[in-house]
Amino acid sequence: MIEHHSTASNRKRIFLEYTSQCNAKPLCLHCQGAPFKYSARLEEKLLNEVIHLAEREKKQIVLTGGDPIVYPRVVKAIEKKGIKYTLMTNGLHAIKGIKPTKVIVSYDSVDIRPFTTTKILSNAISYDSPLTVTTCMSSGTNIIGIYETLKKEASNISHWRISLINESGNAINNKSLIPDVDSAFSELAKLLKIYMKEKEKSFKLSIKGCWYDAITQGTIEENKIKPNEYRSLVGNPCTSCSGQSTIAINAQGEVQYCPLSSEKIGVPSDIPSSYNSINFRNKFELKFQEWGECINCRYFLLCGGGCPAKAQESSGNWTGRDELYCQIFKSWERHILPLVDEETRDKLKSYINLEGLVYD
């Protein structure tokens, strides 16, 4: 169980967007950050403060963007300080001579990216670091075909995370790419059946909305949900929401809850002070009675309301519904729940409010 503390020492990661610039031109058709791109760079003084903070308090930096490899010198400066850092990249190019603590590379179907995926994996693998591959499903994505491709590099991949395109970012203008959730979960069920038959799993597999490995490996924690506290059992693994263990700093020097949030909560001119003084729990430490219409949902104990940043984006309310999760859990119950073993299935069913509402 993740313990919740309000002290700064518990916030282990700093999501740092040094630049909003990306080397993908045009931007990917589903890019969530596209509407907020402003071709900005963080002021050098603020960058140095962030690096100093991470070095002094032993925080890990997660380099986001844009794409962080647009400015290799920043990546190298962080590595030179001995700071643990994660490199989030589209894999179009690689920086030579560095070894991130972790690499996260986007590997999606070619219909949503302005480039082919031929060198994406090889560029990401070249760092010789633990590698997480993320895939965003669009309509018509051949998810089993992507799996077969990734299996060829299984020895170099530690984790594959799958999510669905939702109506945000560039996808708002490319709605034909937004998949029908039930059809997508039907395909994901086929993938899981193949994955489950393998005696030795190629890599850890996670799917937004069911977080598959945590369920099937018997790691559901009975005490994770307390009667009067906001928790999610399987559907909301975001570290920003679960314990408030991160902050995000964008290229304009603004402190945010997470990279997906557009709400400014920090003092741009004094990032270290903001990092240590902000009450990061005040929007999340809520009783069920305060969580709006989600508390009446069939799946609330499982999904915890979804992504608060997405709920805010669609409704202006952090405790509103993340409507994608409303769709996900209906399909999860129909396609994924029947695949798990009987004991796990019964345990999960006990968290479903049989008299609850099912939102469209």
C-alpha positions in Angstrom: 0.0 0.0 0.0 1.3 3.4 -0.9 1.4 5.7 2.2 0.4 9.3 1.7 2.5 12.0 3.3 2.5 15.8 2.7 6.2 16.2 3.2 8.4 17.1 0.2 10.7 14.2 0.8 8.0 11.8 -0.5 7.9 13.5 -3.9 10.5 11.5 -5.6 10.3 12.7 -9.2 10.4 16.0 -11.1 8.8 15.9 -14.5 10.9 18.5 -16.4 10.0 19.9 -19.8 13.1 21.9 -20.6 11.7 22.5 -24.1 8.3 22.3 -25.6 9.9 21.8 -29.0 9.6 18.4 -30.7 11.7 17.0 -33.6 8.6 15.4 -35.1 7.4 17.7 -37.8 4.5 17.8 -38.1 3.5 16.7 -34.6 1.9 13.3 -34.1 -1.8 13.3 -34.9 -2.6 12.2 -31.4 -0.1 14.4 -29.5 -1.7 15.3 -26.2 0.6 18.3 -25.7 0.1 19.8 -29.1 -2.4 22.5 -28.1 0.0 23.7 -25.4 3.2 23.8 -27.5 4.7 27.2 -27.5 8.3 26.6 -28.7 9.6 27.7 -25.3 12.7 26.9 -23.3 13.2 27.0 -19.6 15.4 29.9 -18.4 18.9 28.8 -17.6 18.7 30.1 -14.1 15.6 28.0 -13.4 17.1 24.9 -15.1 20.1 25.2 -12.8 17.9 25.5 -9.8 16.0 22.3 -10.8 19.2 20.4 -11.3 20.6 21.7 -8.0 17.4 20.7 -6.2 17.4 17.2 -7.7 21.1 16.8 -6.9 20.7 18.1 -3.3 17.6 16.2 -2.4 18.3 13.1 -4.5 15.2 13.4 -6.7 14.9 11.7 -10.1 14.2 13.9 -13.1 11.9 12.7 -15.8 12.7 14.5 -19.0 9.6 15.2 -21.1 8.8 17.5 -24.0 8.5 18.2 -26.8 11.4 15.8 -27.0 14.3 16.2 -24.6 16.9 15.1 -27.2 16.3 18.4 -29.0 18.8 19.8 -26.5 21.4 17.0 -25.8 23.5 19.4 -23.6 20.8 19.5 -21.0 20.5 15.7 -20.9 24.3 15.4 -20.6 24.5 18.1 -17.9 22.0 16.2 -15.7 23.9 12.9 -16.3 27.2 14.6 -15.4 25.8 15.5 -12.0 25.0 11.9 -11.3 21.3 12.5 -11.1 19.0 9.6 -11.8 16.9 10.5 -14.8 14.3 9.0 -17.2 14.3 10.0 -20.9 10.9 10.1 -22.5 11.3 10.2 -26.3 9.7 9.5 -29.6 12.8 7.6 -30.6 13.4 9.5 -33.8 17.0 10.1 -32.9 19.3 9.1 -30.0 22.0 10.9 -28.1 25.3 9.1 -28.1 27.4 8.6 -25.0 24.6 8.7 -22.4 23.0 6.1 -20.2 19.7 7.2 -18.7 18.4 5.4 -15.6 15.3 4.5 -17.7 14.1 5.1 -21.2 10.4 5.5 -22.2 9.8 5.4 -25.9 6.5 5.8 -27.8 5.9 3.0 -30.3 2.6 3.5 -32.0 1.0 2.4 -35.3 2.2 4.4 -38.3 -1.2 6.0 -39.0 -0.8 8.3 -36.0 2.8 9.3 -36.4 4.3 11.5 -39.1 7.2 9.0 -39.6 7.8 5.3 -39.8 8.7 3.3 -36.8 11.7 1.5 -38.4 14.5 2.9 -36.2 12.4 3.8 -33.1 13.2 0.7 -31.1 16.9 0.4 -32.2 17.4 4.1 -31.2 15.8 3.4 -27.8 17.7 0.2 -27.2 21.0 1.9 -28.0 21.1 3.5 -24.6 21.4 0.1 -23.0 19.0 1.2 -20.2 15.8 -0.4 -18.8 13.3 0.3 -21.5 9.5 0.9 -21.3 7.6 1.0 -24.6 4.3 2.9 -24.7 1.7 2.3 -27.3 -1.4 4.5 -27.9 -4.1 2.6 -29.7 -6.0 4.3 -32.5 -8.9 2.9 -34.5 -7.6 0.0 -36.6 -4.3 -0.4 -34.7 -2.9 -3.9 -35.2 -2.1 -4.4 -31.5 -1.1 -8.1 -31.9 1.2 -7.1 -34.8 2.9 -4.6 -32.6 3.3 -7.3 -29.9 4.9 -9.6 -32.4 7.4 -6.8 -33.3 8.2 -6.1 -29.7 8.7 -9.8 -28.9 11.6 -9.8 -31.3 13.3 -7.3 -29.0 11.9 -8.8 -25.8 15.4 -9.2 -24.2 15.8 -5.4 -24.4 12.3 -4.4 -23.2 11.2 -4.5 -19.5 7.6 -3.1 -19.8 5.0 -2.5 -22.4 2.2 0.0 -21.6 -0.9 0.3 -23.7 -3.4 3.2 -23.6 -6.2 4.4 -25.9 -6.3 7.7 -27.8 -8.8 10.0 -26.2 -10.4 13.2 -27.3 -7.7 15.7 -26.3 -4.7 17.3 -27.9 -4.3 16.8 -31.6 -6.9 14.0 -31.5 -9.6 16.6 -31.2 -8.9 17.5 -34.9 -8.4 13.9 -35.9 -11.4 12.2 -34.4 -11.4 9.4 -36.9 -8.3 8.0 -35.0 -10.2 7.8 -31.7 -11.1 4.1 -31.3 -14.3 2.6 -30.3 -13.5 1.5 -26.7 -15.4 -1.7 -26.8 -13.8 -2.8 -30.1 -10.4 -1.9 -28.7 -10.9 -4.0 -25.6 -12.1 -6.9 -27.7 -8.7 -6.7 -29.5 -6.9 -6.3 -26.2 -8.6 -9.4 -24.9 -7.3 -11.4 -27.9 -3.8 -10.0 -27.1 -4.1 -11.1 -23.4 -5.1 -14.6 -24.3 -1.9 -14.9 -26.4 0.1 -13.3 -23.6 -1.3 -15.5 -20.9 -0.5 -18.7 -22.8 3.2 -17.9 -22.8 5.1 -19.8 -20.1 7.7 -17.2 -19.9 6.3 -13.7 -20.3 8.2 -11.5 -22.8 8.0 -8.4 -20.6 5.6 -6.8 -18.1 2.3 -5.8 -19.8 0.0 -3.0 -18.6 -3.2 -1.8 -20.1 -4.9 1.4 -19.0 -8.1 0.6 -17.2 -7.1 -2.9 -15.9 -3.4 -2.8 -15.2 -3.2 -6.4 -16.1 0.0 -7.7 -14.5 -0.9 -6.3 -11.1 -4.2 -8.2 -11.2 -3.1 -11.6 -12.5 0.0 -11.8 -10.4 -2.0 -11.7 -7.2 -0.9 -8.3 -6.0 -4.3 -6.9 -5.3 -4.1 -5.5 -1.8 -7.2 -5.9 0.3 -6.3 -3.0 2.5 -5.6 -0.6 -0.3 -9.1 0.8 -0.1 -10.3 2.4 3.1 -13.9 3.3 3.7 -13.5 7.1 3.8 -10.5 7.7 1.6 -9.9 8.2 -2.1 -8.2 5.1 -3.5 -8.3 3.2 -6.8 -7.7 -0.5 -6.8 -6.5 -1.2 -10.3 -7.5 1.6 -12.7 -5.4 4.6 -11.7 -1.7 3.8 -11.3 -0.6 7.4 -12.0 2.1 8.3 -9.5 1.0 12.0 -9.6 -2.4 10.9 -8.2 -1.3 8.1 -5.9 0.6 9.7 -3.1 1.5 12.9 -4.9 5.0 11.7 -5.5 5.7 14.0 -8.4 5.6 17.6 -9.6 5.9 18.9 -13.2 7.8 22.0 -14.4 7.1 23.2 -18.0 9.3 25.1 -20.3 7.8 28.4 -19.1 8.9 27.6 -15.6 5.4 26.9 -14.3 5.0 24.3 -11.6 2.1 21.9 -12.2 0.7 18.7 -10.6 1.6 16.6 -13.6 2.5 17.0 -17.3 -1.1 16.6 -18.3 -2.4 19.3 -16.0 -2.8 22.9 -17.3 -3.3 24.3 -13.8 -0.4 26.4 -12.5 0.2 25.7 -8.8 3.8 26.9 -8.3 5.9 30.0 -8.2 7.7 30.2 -11.5 10.6 32.3 -10.1 11.3 30.0 -7.2 10.9 26.3 -8.1 12.7 24.9 -5.0 10.5 26.9 -2.7 7.3 25.8 -4.6 8.4 22.2 -4.5 8.8 22.2 -0.7 5.8 24.3 0.3 2.8 23.4 -1.9 0.2 21.1 -0.3 0.0 18.6 -3.1 -2.7 16.6 -1.5 -5.3 19.3 -1.1 -7.1 18.3 -4.3 -6.9 14.6 -3.8 -7.4 13.9 -0.1 -11.2 13.9 -0.4 -13.9 11.9 1.2 -16.1 9.8 -1.1 -19.0 12.2 -0.3 -17.0 15.0 -1.9 -16.2 13.2 -5.1 -19.2 14.3 -7.2 -21.1 11.9 -9.4 -18.4 9.3 -9.5 -19.4 8.0 -6.1 -22.6 6.6 -7.6 -20.7 4.7 -10.3 -20.6 1.0 -10.6 -16.8 1.1 -10.9 -15.7 3.9 -8.6 -13.8 1.6 -6.2 -11.9 0.2 -9.1 -11.0 3.3 -11.1 -11.0 6.0 -8.4 -12.5 8.5 -10.8 -9.9 8.1 -13.5 -7.4 10.9 -14.3 -8.1 14.1 -12.4 -6.2 16.2 -15.0 -8.4 14.8 -17.8 -11.5 15.3 -15.7 -10.5 18.9 -15.2 -9.8 19.3 -18.9 -13.2 18.1 -19.9 -15.4 19.5 -17.1 -13.2 22.1 -15.3 -13.5 20.0 -12.1 -10.8 17.9 -10.6 -13.5 15.6 -9.0 -15.5 15.3 -12.2 -15.6 12.2 -14.4 -12.7 11.2 -16.7 -15.2 10.0 -19.3 -12.7 7.7 -21.0 -12.5 5.7 -17.9 -16.3 5.4 -17.9 -16.0 3.8 -21.3 -13.0 1.7 -20.3 -14.5 0.0 -17.3 -17.7 -1.1 -19.1 -15.5 -2.8 -21.7 -13.1 -4.0 -19.0 -15.8 -5.9 -17.2 -17.1 -7.4 -20.5 -13.8 -8.4 -22.1 -11.0 -8.5 -19.5 -12.5 -9.6 -16.2 -13.6 -13.1 -17.6 -10.0 -13.8 -18.5 -8.5 -13.8 -14.9 -8.6 -16.7 -12.5 -11.7 -17.4 -10.5 -10.3 -16.2 -7.2 -9.1 -12.9 -8.6 -12.3 -12.4 -10.5 -14.4 -12.9 -7.4 -12.2 -10.4 -5.5 -12.6 -7.8 -8.3 -16.3 -8.4 -8.5 -16.6 -7.6 -4.8 -15.5 -4.0 -5.6 -18.1 -3.5 -8.2 -21.2 -1.6 -7.0 -23.9 -3.8 -8.5 -26.5 -1.1 -7.8 -24.3 1.7 -9.1 -24.8 3.8 -12.3 -23.0 3.0 -15.5 -22.1 6.3 -17.2 -21.9 6.7 -21.0 
